[in-house]
Amino acid sequence: MSIQTGKIGVTTENIFPIIKKFLYSEHEIFLRELVSNAVDATQKLKALAQSGEFKGELGDLTIRVSIDKEKRTLTISDSGLGMTSEEIDKYINQIAFSSANDFLEKYKDKIENIIGHFGLGFYSSFMVSEKVEIHTKSWQDGAKAVKWSCDGSPDFTIEDIEKENRGTDIVLHLDKDSDEFTEESRVEGLLNRYCRFLPIPIGFGKEKEWKDNNMVETGKDKIINDSNPIWKRTPADLKEEDYTQFYSKLYPGQSEAMFNIHLNVDYPFNLTGVLYFPRLKNNFDIQRNKIQLYSNQVFVTDSVEGIVPEYMTLLHGVLDSPDIPLNVSRSYLQGDPNVKKISSHITKKVADKLKDIFKNDREQFEKKWDDLKLFVHYGMLSDEKFNERLQEVALYKNVDNKFFTFEEYKNLVKENQTDKHNKIVFLYTHNKDEQYSFIQTAKNRGYDVLVLNSQLDAHLIQNLETKNTDIRFARVDSETIDKLIEKDVVYESKLSKDEENDLIPVFKAHFTNNDYYIVDFHPMSEAELPITITQSEFMRRMKDMAELGGGMSFYGDLPSSYNLVVNANHPLVLQINNECKHVASDELSKIKAEIKDLDNQKEALEILQKDKKEEEIPQEEKDKLDEINTKSEALEKQKEEILTNFGKGQKIVKQLIDLALLANGMLKGEPLSQFVKRSVELIEK
């Protein structure tokens, strides 16, 4: 028996390709690499048989993975080409040379899938092993079986052994830190993750069946992979139920996808795959990373950001391309020109699919829109080309569940909802139930209201307003209806400015210092509500955008503020005003007279000082002006206290405020209980 010893050849000429091309980030990847090498060897043998060079029987080509827990070994066995000692010396001992490259060049017209390209996968075994052995016998007639052994240093041995069948056994003697790979459940999990769609059957253990009240092995290999997955088959040979079953296999327990795209490209790059449109909900964070990326049926990653646009990560399914390098970091993938071409092609195919469905079956498209819109809006906001492609099919739904494209809706509301500034106002709600009263008020005017209730709507609105300067979006609860869509018709207020100023403390009396409400009087129809609570469209939109990100974090830190809009013409408001004047008229009249007198004195002094410089004004006049201001401030405070005390005693004021809060879904807990009790008391009167 001859034994050869030597040192593995690592030179400066081939170490740099290793660094560039082979950046493993997880130790578990070794199993994918070794099984992939076994698949390569088997595929090569099939190619030789196809070409007529190999004339023997192929036999059972199943690749088997086995564990010996006592010996702490993990073995990957194949019945492929095998190697001679010369081939081991060339392809194992000389790192970064690859038999796959030589073989592909020779048989490029006769073989489809050779996974490895750099001859590096085998050496991943040393990440988990203290020693690695190769037991191999070449397919060539008269070849001798040999055993290669290495303990992870540059030293190796090659010796002749007895081996009956062709093929290769890779035996890993696991190191002390790799106990996990002696556990069947762990290894089976890795095989299911990385090898579940490899083109050669992968056996791990034996099938079991229930017999005589026990689970017993049948002697039949337990095959863990589907060697002919759906994306490798011709779409014409598939039925819709095939796609449904495959989706269930990929994502067990999830509801069915709405539809799919079967990708099959061979120029200018190779790409196959099936992408599914899932039913997306508003929280899109949990929907990401459901696309599995493969290279010649070998799993690469399920984190495809940078490989496809970020919004595409909301889709589910499988992508497979031999043009995607297998053994590289994601940063390298993102810069790869083939990856960029693939990304652009997928984006176009997805957009085309959506447009085809819209044009050929709009009814079905509308039924699925609520589940599609998050993806479409995300894409339109993220990718200008995608935006351009889908502008004509993106839909907008109103409160009556009718769907419109942007142009259709613009034409629908243009005549009735154009304000006096020539802006077409798109009214919308984010919650039909919470904002029911506002919606009804708008509809009573003949206006239409959209439903915009997804996470991205604030950004979408901003984008649409920027690109269409003749429109404006306004949420129905952001102002009174006459302010939302201003027309030339103007109502006259039945309250004077002084009366409105007197009533502000009356209404503010029922808010605490922690409440941020601005009391504002609007002259409206008597038929409108006495009080409406609104929130600034601008501030609310900025806060919504801040919650999702986008450079608006400053607004997210601000407290929410609201407008308490009082209908200056409503009979109940006029009644409160009359009672205020009746109850507090004597005190208020006296204070107001004093304030007016002080104002007159102040005005006279200011006329005297009008053209004088600061140093020319006598100190006596300055002191007098300060005294007037101090007295005036004290009287204003006194007046406000009187009005506040009056307001606190007015149950009807509190009732009107609570009704407005209730209409906005803002009355809860103890205040709601107090409102109910007060309502009963008012009814009993």
C-alpha positions as CSV (number, residue, x, y, z in Angstrom):
1,M,0.0,0.0,0.0
2,S,1.4,3.4,-1.0
3,I,0.9,6.4,1.2
4,Q,1.5,9.9,-0.1
5,T,2.1,12.8,2.1
6,G,2.3,16.5,1.3
7,K,1.2,20.1,2.0
8,I,-2.0,21.6,0.6
9,G,-1.1,24.3,-1.9
10,V,-2.2,27.7,-0.8
11,T,-0.4,30.5,-2.8
12,T,-0.8,34.2,-3.1
13,E,-2.2,33.6,-6.6
14,N,-5.2,31.7,-5.4
15,I,-5.8,33.0,-1.9
16,F,-7.3,36.3,-3.1
17,P,-10.2,34.7,-5.0
18,I,-11.0,32.8,-1.8
19,I,-11.2,36.0,0.2
20,K,-13.3,37.7,-2.5
21,K,-15.6,34.8,-3.4
22,F,-16.0,32.8,-0.3
23,L,-17.2,34.5,2.8
24,Y,-19.2,32.1,5.0
25,S,-20.9,33.8,7.9
26,E,-22.5,30.7,9.5
27,H,-20.8,27.4,10.4
28,E,-23.9,25.4,9.5
29,I,-23.4,26.2,5.9
30,F,-20.9,23.4,5.6
31,L,-23.7,20.9,5.2
32,R,-25.2,22.8,2.2
33,E,-21.7,22.9,0.6
34,L,-20.9,19.2,1.0
35,V,-24.3,18.0,-0.2
36,S,-24.1,20.4,-3.1
37,N,-20.7,18.8,-4.0
38,A,-22.3,15.4,-3.9
39,V,-25.0,16.6,-6.2
40,D,-22.4,18.0,-8.6
41,A,-20.6,14.7,-8.7
42,T,-23.9,12.9,-9.5
43,Q,-24.9,15.4,-12.1
44,K,-21.5,15.0,-13.8
45,L,-21.9,11.2,-14.0
46,K,-25.3,11.6,-15.5
47,A,-23.8,14.0,-18.1
48,L,-21.1,11.4,-19.0
49,A,-23.8,8.7,-19.3
50,Q,-25.8,11.0,-21.6
51,S,-22.7,11.7,-23.8
52,G,-21.9,7.9,-24.0
53,E,-18.6,8.1,-22.2
54,F,-19.9,6.3,-19.2
55,K,-21.5,3.0,-20.3
56,G,-22.2,1.4,-17.0
57,E,-25.4,1.3,-14.9
58,L,-26.2,4.5,-13.1
59,G,-28.1,2.6,-10.4
60,D,-29.4,4.3,-7.3
61,L,-28.1,7.8,-7.3
62,T,-29.5,8.8,-3.9
63,I,-27.2,10.9,-1.8
64,R,-27.2,9.8,1.8
65,V,-26.4,11.7,5.0
66,S,-25.8,9.7,8.1
67,I,-24.7,10.3,11.7
68,D,-22.7,8.1,14.1
69,K,-23.2,9.7,17.5
70,E,-20.7,7.4,19.3
71,K,-17.9,8.0,16.8
72,R,-19.0,11.7,16.5
73,T,-19.0,11.5,12.7
74,L,-21.2,12.9,10.1
75,T,-21.0,11.3,6.6
76,I,-22.2,12.5,3.2
77,S,-22.2,9.7,0.6
78,D,-22.8,9.8,-3.1
79,S,-22.6,7.4,-6.1
80,G,-21.3,10.0,-8.5
81,L,-18.0,10.4,-10.4
82,G,-15.7,9.7,-7.5
83,M,-12.0,10.8,-7.8
84,T,-8.6,9.3,-8.5
85,S,-5.6,10.2,-6.4
86,E,-4.5,12.6,-9.1
87,E,-7.9,14.3,-9.1
88,I,-7.7,14.7,-5.4
89,D,-4.3,16.2,-5.7
90,K,-5.5,18.7,-8.3
91,Y,-8.9,19.6,-6.9
92,I,-8.6,19.1,-3.2
93,N,-5.0,19.9,-2.5
94,Q,-4.8,22.9,-4.7
95,I,-7.3,25.3,-3.1
96,A,-9.4,27.5,-5.4
97,F,-9.2,25.3,-8.4
98,S,-12.5,23.8,-9.3
99,S,-13.3,20.6,-11.1
100,A,-16.7,22.1,-11.9
101,N,-15.0,24.8,-14.0
102,D,-13.0,22.2,-16.0
103,F,-16.0,20.0,-16.4
104,L,-18.4,22.8,-17.5
105,E,-16.0,23.9,-20.2
106,K,-15.8,20.3,-21.6
107,Y,-19.5,19.4,-21.3
108,K,-21.2,22.8,-21.4
109,D,-23.7,21.6,-24.0
110,K,-24.6,18.4,-22.1
111,I,-25.3,19.4,-18.5
112,E,-27.6,21.8,-16.8
113,N,-26.7,22.2,-13.1
114,I,-23.2,22.3,-11.7
115,I,-23.5,24.1,-8.3
116,G,-19.9,24.7,-7.2
117,H,-17.9,27.2,-9.2
118,F,-14.8,27.9,-7.0
119,G,-13.8,24.6,-5.5
120,L,-14.2,26.0,-2.0
121,G,-17.3,24.3,-0.5
122,F,-15.4,21.2,0.6
123,Y,-13.1,23.3,2.9
124,S,-16.2,24.6,4.9
125,S,-16.1,21.2,6.5
126,F,-13.1,22.3,8.6
127,M,-15.3,24.9,10.4
128,V,-16.9,22.0,12.4
129,S,-14.4,19.2,12.2
130,E,-11.1,18.3,13.8
131,K,-10.4,15.8,11.0
132,V,-11.9,15.2,7.5
133,E,-11.6,12.1,5.4
134,I,-12.5,11.5,1.8
135,H,-13.2,7.9,0.8
136,T,-13.6,7.8,-3.0
137,K,-13.5,5.6,-6.0
138,S,-13.5,7.0,-9.6
139,W,-16.0,5.9,-12.2
140,Q,-13.1,5.1,-14.6
141,D,-12.3,1.5,-15.3
142,G,-9.6,0.1,-13.2
143,A,-9.5,3.0,-10.9
144,K,-8.3,2.4,-7.3
145,A,-10.1,3.6,-4.3
146,V,-8.2,6.1,-2.2
147,K,-8.6,7.8,1.2
148,W,-7.6,11.4,1.8
149,S,-7.2,12.6,5.3
150,C,-6.4,16.0,6.9
151,D,-6.6,17.5,10.4
152,G,-7.1,21.1,9.3
153,S,-3.4,21.9,9.0
154,P,-1.7,22.1,5.6
155,D,-0.6,18.5,6.0
156,F,-2.6,15.7,4.4
157,T,-2.3,12.0,3.6
158,I,-3.5,9.9,0.6
159,E,-3.6,6.1,0.8
160,D,-5.1,3.2,-1.1
161,I,-8.2,1.6,0.4
162,E,-10.8,-1.0,-0.5
163,K,-14.1,0.4,-1.7
164,E,-16.6,-1.6,-3.7
165,N,-18.7,1.0,-5.4
166,R,-17.9,4.2,-7.2
167,G,-18.6,7.5,-5.6
168,T,-17.4,9.5,-2.6
169,D,-17.9,9.4,1.2
170,I,-17.0,12.6,3.1
171,V,-16.5,11.7,6.7
172,L,-16.4,14.6,9.2
173,H,-14.9,13.9,12.6
174,L,-16.7,16.6,14.5
175,D,-14.8,18.9,16.9
176,K,-15.7,19.4,20.5
177,D,-17.7,22.6,19.8
178,S,-19.9,20.9,17.2
179,D,-22.1,18.5,19.3
180,E,-25.2,19.9,17.7
181,F,-24.4,18.2,14.4
182,T,-24.6,14.8,16.0
183,E,-28.3,15.4,16.7
184,E,-30.7,14.0,14.1
185,S,-33.2,16.9,14.5
186,R,-30.6,19.5,14.0
187,V,-29.2,17.9,10.8
188,E,-32.6,17.2,9.4
189,G,-33.5,20.8,10.0
190,L,-30.5,22.0,8.1
191,L,-31.2,19.6,5.2
192,N,-34.8,20.8,5.0
193,R,-33.6,24.4,5.0
194,Y,-30.7,24.2,2.5
195,C,-31.4,21.0,0.4
196,R,-35.1,20.6,0.2
197,F,-35.2,21.2,-3.6
198,L,-31.9,19.8,-4.8
199,P,-32.1,17.9,-8.1
200,I,-30.8,14.6,-6.7
201,P,-32.7,12.6,-4.0
202,I,-31.3,13.2,-0.6
203,G,-31.8,10.4,2.0
204,F,-31.5,10.9,5.7
205,G,-32.5,8.0,7.9
206,K,-35.3,5.6,7.1
207,E,-39.0,5.9,6.7
208,K,-41.1,4.7,9.6
209,E,-44.5,3.1,9.9
210,W,-46.8,2.1,12.7
211,K,-46.6,-1.6,13.3
212,D,-47.5,-3.7,16.3
213,N,-48.1,-0.6,18.4
214,N,-44.6,0.8,17.6
215,M,-43.0,3.0,15.0
216,V,-40.6,0.8,13.1
217,E,-38.2,1.5,10.3
218,T,-39.2,0.2,6.9
219,G,-35.7,0.0,5.3
220,K,-36.8,2.6,2.7
221,D,-34.7,5.8,2.5
222,K,-36.4,8.9,4.0
223,I,-36.1,11.4,1.1
224,I,-36.1,14.9,2.5
225,N,-36.2,16.8,-0.8
226,D,-38.4,17.5,-3.9
227,S,-35.9,17.0,-6.8
228,N,-38.3,18.4,-9.4
229,P,-39.9,21.5,-7.8
230,I,-42.6,23.5,-9.5
231,W,-40.4,26.3,-10.7
232,K,-38.3,23.9,-12.7
233,R,-41.3,22.7,-14.6
234,T,-43.0,24.2,-17.7
235,P,-46.0,26.4,-16.8
236,A,-48.1,24.7,-19.6
237,D,-47.7,21.4,-17.7
238,L,-49.0,22.9,-14.4
239,K,-52.5,23.5,-13.0
240,E,-53.5,26.2,-10.6
241,E,-53.9,23.5,-7.8
242,D,-50.2,22.7,-8.3
243,Y,-49.2,26.2,-7.5
244,T,-51.6,26.2,-4.5
245,Q,-50.1,23.0,-3.1
246,F,-46.6,24.3,-3.5
247,Y,-47.5,27.4,-1.6
248,S,-48.9,25.3,1.2
249,K,-45.7,23.4,1.3
250,L,-43.6,26.5,1.5
251,Y,-45.8,28.3,4.0
252,P,-47.8,25.7,6.0
253,G,-50.8,27.1,7.9
254,Q,-51.1,30.4,5.9
255,S,-54.1,31.4,3.9
256,E,-54.0,30.8,0.2
257,A,-52.2,33.4,-1.9
258,M,-54.3,35.5,-4.3
259,F,-52.3,34.8,-7.5
260,N,-48.8,34.0,-8.7
261,I,-46.2,34.8,-11.3
262,H,-44.1,31.9,-12.9
263,L,-40.7,33.3,-13.9
264,N,-38.8,31.5,-16.7
265,V,-36.0,33.6,-18.3
266,D,-33.0,32.3,-20.2
267,Y,-31.7,35.5,-21.7
268,P,-29.8,37.8,-21.0
269,F,-29.6,35.8,-17.7
270,N,-31.0,32.7,-16.3
271,L,-33.9,33.0,-13.8
272,T,-36.7,30.7,-12.8
273,G,-39.1,30.9,-9.9
274,V,-42.6,31.4,-8.7
275,L,-43.7,34.5,-6.8
276,Y,-47.0,34.7,-4.9
277,F,-49.1,37.7,-3.9
278,P,-50.1,37.0,-0.3
279,R,-53.0,38.7,1.5
280,L,-51.1,41.6,3.1
281,K,-52.4,43.3,6.2
282,N,-51.4,46.7,7.5
283,N,-48.5,45.6,9.6
284,F,-46.1,44.8,6.8
285,D,-43.1,44.3,9.0
286,I,-44.2,40.7,9.8
287,Q,-44.7,40.0,6.0
288,R,-41.1,40.4,4.9
289,N,-38.4,37.9,4.2
290,K,-40.7,35.2,2.8
291,I,-38.9,34.9,-0.6
292,Q,-36.4,32.1,-0.7
293,L,-33.4,32.6,-3.0
294,Y,-31.8,29.5,-4.6
295,S,-28.9,29.0,-7.0
296,N,-29.4,25.8,-9.1
297,Q,-31.9,24.6,-6.4
298,V,-29.4,25.2,-3.6
299,F,-30.8,27.5,-0.9
300,V,-28.9,30.7,-0.6
301,T,-30.9,33.0,1.7
302,D,-34.4,34.2,2.7
303,S,-33.2,37.7,3.4
304,V,-33.4,39.2,-0.1
305,E,-33.2,42.9,0.6
306,G,-30.8,44.4,-1.9
307,I,-31.3,41.5,-4.2
308,V,-34.8,42.6,-5.0
309,P,-36.2,46.0,-4.1
310,E,-37.3,46.3,-0.5
311,Y,-41.0,46.5,-1.3
312,M,-40.7,43.2,-3.2
313,T,-39.8,41.5,0.0
314,L,-43.5,41.6,0.9
315,L,-44.1,38.9,-1.8
316,H,-43.7,35.2,-1.1
317,G,-42.1,32.4,-3.1
318,V,-38.9,31.2,-4.7
319,L,-36.3,32.7,-7.0
320,D,-33.6,30.5,-8.6
321,S,-30.7,31.7,-10.7
322,P,-27.3,30.2,-11.5
323,D,-26.2,33.7,-12.2
324,I,-26.4,34.6,-8.5
325,P,-23.1,33.7,-6.9
326,L,-23.6,31.1,-4.1
327,N,-20.7,31.6,-1.7
328,V,-20.6,35.3,-1.2
329,S,-21.8,38.0,1.3
330,R,-24.9,40.0,0.7
331,S,-22.9,43.2,0.1
332,Y,-21.2,41.4,-2.8
333,L,-24.6,40.2,-4.1
334,Q,-26.0,43.8,-4.0
335,G,-23.1,45.0,-6.3
336,D,-23.3,42.1,-8.7
337,P,-24.5,43.3,-12.2
338,N,-26.5,40.1,-12.8
339,V,-28.3,40.6,-9.6
340,K,-29.3,44.1,-10.6
341,K,-30.6,42.9,-14.0
342,I,-32.6,40.2,-12.3
343,S,-34.0,42.7,-9.8
344,S,-35.2,45.0,-12.7
345,H,-36.7,42.1,-14.6
346,I,-38.7,40.8,-11.6
347,T,-40.0,44.3,-10.9
348,K,-41.2,44.6,-14.5
349,K,-42.8,41.2,-14.5
350,V,-44.7,41.9,-11.2
351,A,-46.0,45.3,-12.6
352,D,-47.0,43.7,-15.9
353,K,-48.9,40.9,-14.0
354,L,-50.9,43.4,-12.0
355,K,-51.7,45.5,-15.1
356,D,-52.9,42.3,-17.0
357,I,-55.2,41.3,-14.1
358,F,-56.6,44.8,-13.9
359,K,-57.3,45.0,-17.7
360,N,-58.6,41.5,-18.1
361,D,-60.6,41.1,-14.9
362,R,-61.1,44.3,-13.1
363,E,-63.8,42.9,-10.9
364,Q,-61.4,40.3,-9.4
365,F,-58.7,42.9,-9.1
366,E,-61.1,45.1,-7.1
367,K,-62.0,42.2,-4.8
368,K,-58.3,41.7,-4.0
369,W,-57.3,45.3,-3.8
370,D,-57.5,45.6,0.0
371,D,-55.0,42.8,0.3
372,L,-52.8,44.2,-2.6
373,K,-52.8,47.9,-1.8
374,L,-50.0,47.8,0.9
375,F,-47.6,46.2,-1.6
376,V,-48.6,48.5,-4.5
377,H,-48.4,51.7,-2.5
378,Y,-45.1,50.6,-0.9
379,G,-43.7,50.0,-4.4
380,M,-45.0,53.2,-5.9
381,L,-43.5,55.2,-3.0
382,S,-40.2,53.4,-3.2
383,D,-39.6,53.0,-7.0
384,E,-40.4,55.8,-9.5
385,K,-40.4,53.3,-12.4
386,F,-42.8,51.0,-10.6
387,N,-44.9,54.1,-9.8
388,E,-45.1,55.0,-13.5
389,R,-46.1,51.5,-14.5
390,L,-48.9,51.2,-11.9
391,Q,-50.4,54.7,-11.9
392,E,-53.2,53.6,-14.1
393,V,-54.2,50.6,-12.1
394,A,-53.7,51.7,-8.5
395,L,-57.2,52.0,-6.9
396,Y,-58.9,54.2,-4.4
397,K,-61.9,53.0,-2.5
398,N,-64.7,55.3,-1.1
399,V,-66.9,54.7,1.9
400,D,-69.5,53.1,-0.4
401,N,-67.0,50.4,-1.4
402,K,-66.7,51.7,-4.9
403,F,-63.3,51.6,-6.6
404,F,-61.7,54.2,-8.8
405,T,-58.3,54.9,-10.5
406,F,-56.8,58.3,-9.6
407,E,-58.0,59.9,-12.8
408,E,-61.5,58.4,-12.5
409,Y,-61.9,59.7,-9.0
410,K,-60.5,63.1,-9.9
411,N,-63.1,63.4,-12.7
412,L,-65.9,62.2,-10.4
413,V,-65.4,64.9,-7.7
414,K,-64.0,67.7,-9.8
415,E,-67.2,69.6,-10.3
416,N,-68.6,69.4,-6.8
417,Q,-65.4,69.4,-4.6
418,T,-63.4,72.2,-6.2
419,D,-63.0,74.9,-3.6
420,K,-62.8,78.7,-4.2
421,H,-59.1,78.5,-4.7
422,N,-59.5,76.0,-7.6
423,K,-58.2,73.0,-5.7
424,I,-60.0,69.7,-6.0
425,V,-60.4,68.4,-2.5
426,F,-60.2,64.7,-1.9
427,L,-62.0,64.1,1.4
428,Y,-61.0,60.9,3.2
429,T,-61.5,58.9,6.4
430,H,-59.2,56.5,8.1
431,N,-62.0,54.9,10.1
432,K,-65.6,54.8,8.8
433,D,-67.1,54.0,12.2
434,E,-65.1,56.5,14.3
435,Q,-65.7,59.3,11.8
436,Y,-69.3,58.4,10.8
437,S,-70.8,61.8,11.7
438,F,-68.2,63.7,9.8
439,I,-68.7,61.4,6.8
440,Q,-72.5,61.9,6.9
441,T,-72.0,65.7,7.1
442,A,-69.9,65.5,3.9
443,K,-72.3,63.2,2.1
444,N,-75.2,65.5,3.0
445,R,-73.4,68.2,1.0
446,G,-73.2,65.8,-1.9
447,Y,-69.4,65.2,-1.3
448,D,-67.7,61.8,-1.7
449,V,-65.3,60.4,0.9
450,L,-62.4,58.0,0.3
451,V,-61.2,55.4,2.8
452,L,-57.4,55.6,3.4
453,N,-56.5,53.4,6.3
454,S,-53.1,51.9,5.8
455,Q,-49.7,52.7,7.4
456,L,-48.4,54.3,4.2
457,D,-51.4,56.6,3.4
458,A,-49.8,59.7,4.9
459,H,-46.8,59.3,2.7
460,L,-49.0,58.4,-0.3
461,I,-51.1,61.5,0.1
462,Q,-47.9,63.7,0.3
463,N,-46.6,62.1,-2.8
464,L,-49.8,62.6,-4.8
465,E,-50.2,66.2,-3.7
466,T,-46.6,66.9,-4.8
467,K,-47.1,65.4,-8.2
468,N,-50.7,66.9,-8.7
469,T,-50.7,70.5,-7.6
470,D,-54.4,70.9,-8.5
471,I,-55.6,68.6,-5.7
472,R,-55.5,68.5,-1.9
473,F,-56.3,65.8,0.5
474,A,-58.3,66.6,3.7
475,R,-59.4,64.1,6.4
476,V,-63.1,64.7,7.2
477,D,-62.4,65.4,10.8
478,S,-59.6,67.9,10.2
479,E,-62.0,70.9,9.9
480,T,-65.7,71.8,9.6
481,I,-67.1,70.9,6.2
482,D,-67.3,74.5,5.1
483,K,-63.6,75.0,5.9
484,L,-62.6,71.7,4.3
485,I,-64.1,72.8,1.0
486,E,-64.4,76.5,1.0
487,K,-67.0,77.9,-1.3
488,D,-68.1,81.5,-2.0
489,V,-71.2,81.1,0.2
490,V,-70.4,82.7,3.6
491,Y,-72.5,82.5,6.7
492,E,-72.8,85.6,9.0
493,S,-72.1,85.0,12.7
494,K,-74.9,85.8,15.1
495,L,-72.2,86.4,17.8
496,S,-70.2,89.6,18.0
497,K,-66.4,89.3,18.4
498,D,-66.7,90.4,22.0
499,E,-69.3,87.7,22.7
500,E,-67.1,85.0,21.1
501,N,-64.1,86.2,23.2
502,D,-66.3,86.0,26.4
503,L,-67.4,82.4,25.5
504,I,-63.8,81.1,25.0
505,P,-63.2,80.8,28.8
506,V,-66.7,79.3,29.3
507,F,-65.8,76.4,27.1
508,K,-62.2,76.1,28.2
509,A,-63.4,75.7,31.8
510,H,-64.0,72.0,31.2
511,F,-60.5,71.2,30.1
512,T,-57.5,70.5,32.2
513,N,-54.0,71.9,31.7
514,N,-53.0,68.6,30.1
515,D,-55.6,69.0,27.3
516,Y,-54.4,70.8,24.1
517,Y,-57.6,72.4,22.7
518,I,-57.9,75.6,20.8
519,V,-61.4,77.1,21.0
520,D,-62.5,78.6,17.7
521,F,-65.8,80.0,16.6
522,H,-67.1,79.4,13.0
523,P,-70.3,80.9,11.6
524,M,-72.2,77.9,10.2
525,S,-75.7,76.7,9.3
526,E,-78.0,76.3,12.3
527,A,-78.5,72.7,11.2
528,E,-74.8,71.8,11.8
529,L,-73.6,70.4,15.1
530,P,-73.1,72.9,17.9
531,I,-69.5,71.7,18.6
532,T,-67.1,69.8,16.4
533,I,-63.6,68.6,17.4
534,T,-61.1,68.6,14.6
535,Q,-57.4,68.0,14.3
536,S,-55.1,70.0,12.0
537,E,-54.5,68.0,8.7
538,F,-50.9,69.2,8.5
539,M,-49.9,68.3,12.1
540,R,-51.7,65.0,12.1
541,R,-50.2,64.0,8.8
542,M,-46.7,64.9,9.9
543,K,-47.2,62.8,13.1
544,D,-48.5,59.9,11.1
545,M,-45.5,60.0,8.8
546,A,-43.2,60.4,11.8
547,E,-44.5,57.1,13.2
548,L,-43.4,55.2,10.1
549,G,-40.2,57.2,9.6
550,G,-39.3,59.5,6.9
551,G,-37.5,62.5,8.5
552,M,-40.5,63.7,10.5
553,S,-39.4,62.6,14.0
554,F,-39.7,66.2,15.3
555,Y,-43.4,66.1,14.8
556,G,-43.7,62.7,16.5
557,D,-42.5,64.2,19.8
558,L,-45.1,67.0,19.8
559,P,-48.3,66.5,21.9
560,S,-51.5,66.0,19.9
561,S,-53.6,69.2,19.7
562,Y,-57.2,69.6,18.7
563,N,-59.6,72.4,17.7
564,L,-62.9,72.8,19.5
565,V,-64.9,74.4,16.8
566,V,-68.0,76.1,18.1
567,N,-70.9,76.8,15.7
568,A,-71.5,80.5,16.3
569,N,-75.1,80.2,14.9
570,H,-76.4,77.2,16.7
571,P,-79.4,77.8,19.0
572,L,-77.7,76.1,22.0
573,V,-74.6,78.2,21.7
574,L,-76.7,81.3,21.5
575,Q,-78.6,80.2,24.5
576,I,-75.4,79.7,26.5
577,N,-74.3,83.2,25.4
578,N,-77.6,84.7,26.6
579,E,-77.3,83.0,30.0
580,C,-73.7,84.2,30.3
581,K,-74.7,87.8,29.7
582,H,-77.7,87.5,32.1
583,V,-75.8,85.8,35.0
584,A,-72.6,87.7,34.9
585,S,-73.7,91.0,33.2
586,D,-73.4,93.3,36.2
587,E,-69.9,92.2,37.1
588,L,-68.7,91.9,33.6
589,S,-70.1,95.3,32.6
590,K,-68.2,97.0,35.4
591,I,-65.0,95.2,34.6
592,K,-65.3,95.8,30.8
593,A,-66.0,99.5,31.5
594,E,-62.8,99.8,33.5
595,I,-60.8,97.9,30.9
596,K,-62.2,100.2,28.2
597,D,-61.3,103.3,30.3
598,L,-57.7,102.0,30.7
599,D,-57.5,101.2,27.0
600,N,-58.5,104.8,26.3
601,Q,-55.8,106.1,28.7
602,K,-53.2,103.8,27.2
603,E,-54.2,105.0,23.7
604,A,-53.8,108.6,24.7
605,L,-50.4,108.0,26.2
606,E,-49.2,106.1,23.1
607,I,-50.3,109.1,20.9
608,L,-48.3,111.4,23.2
609,Q,-45.2,109.2,22.8
610,K,-45.7,108.4,19.2
611,D,-42.8,110.4,17.7
612,K,-40.5,110.5,20.8
613,K,-37.3,108.6,21.3
614,E,-37.1,106.4,24.4
615,E,-34.9,108.9,26.3
616,E,-37.3,111.7,25.5
617,I,-40.3,110.1,27.2
618,P,-40.7,111.3,30.8
619,Q,-40.3,108.7,33.5
620,E,-43.7,109.7,34.9
621,E,-45.4,108.7,31.6
622,K,-43.5,105.4,31.5
623,D,-44.6,104.6,35.0
624,K,-48.2,105.5,34.2
625,L,-48.2,103.2,31.2
626,D,-46.8,100.3,33.3
627,E,-49.5,101.0,35.9
628,I,-52.2,100.9,33.2
629,N,-50.9,97.6,31.8
630,T,-50.8,96.0,35.2
631,K,-54.3,97.1,36.0
632,S,-55.6,95.9,32.6
633,E,-53.9,92.5,33.0
634,A,-55.5,92.1,36.5
635,L,-58.9,93.0,35.2
636,E,-58.6,90.6,32.2
637,K,-57.7,87.9,34.6
638,Q,-60.6,88.8,36.9
639,K,-63.0,88.7,33.9
640,E,-61.6,85.3,32.8
641,E,-62.2,83.9,36.3
642,I,-65.8,85.1,36.3
643,L,-66.4,83.5,32.9
644,T,-64.6,80.3,33.8
645,N,-66.6,79.9,37.0
646,F,-69.8,80.5,35.0
647,G,-68.6,77.8,32.5
648,K,-67.9,75.3,35.2
649,G,-71.4,75.5,36.4
650,Q,-72.9,74.9,33.0
651,K,-73.7,71.3,32.5
652,I,-75.0,71.9,29.0
653,V,-71.5,73.2,28.0
654,K,-69.9,70.1,29.3
655,Q,-72.5,68.0,27.7
656,L,-71.9,69.6,24.3
657,I,-68.2,69.1,24.6
658,D,-68.6,65.4,25.6
659,L,-71.0,64.8,22.7
660,A,-68.3,66.1,20.3
661,L,-65.7,63.9,22.0
662,L,-68.0,61.0,21.7
663,A,-68.5,61.6,18.0
664,N,-64.7,61.3,17.6
665,G,-64.4,58.2,19.7
666,M,-62.4,60.2,22.3
667,L,-64.7,59.8,25.3
668,K,-63.7,56.8,27.4
669,G,-63.4,55.5,30.9
670,E,-64.6,57.7,33.8
671,P,-65.5,60.8,31.6
672,L,-67.8,58.5,29.6
673,S,-69.5,57.2,32.7
674,Q,-70.0,60.8,33.9
675,F,-71.4,61.7,30.6
676,V,-74.0,58.9,30.8
677,K,-75.0,60.0,34.3
678,R,-75.3,63.6,33.3
679,S,-77.4,62.7,30.3
680,V,-79.9,61.0,32.5
681,E,-80.0,64.0,34.8
682,L,-80.6,66.4,31.9
683,I,-83.4,64.2,30.5
684,E,-85.1,64.0,33.9
685,K,-85.3,67.8,34.0
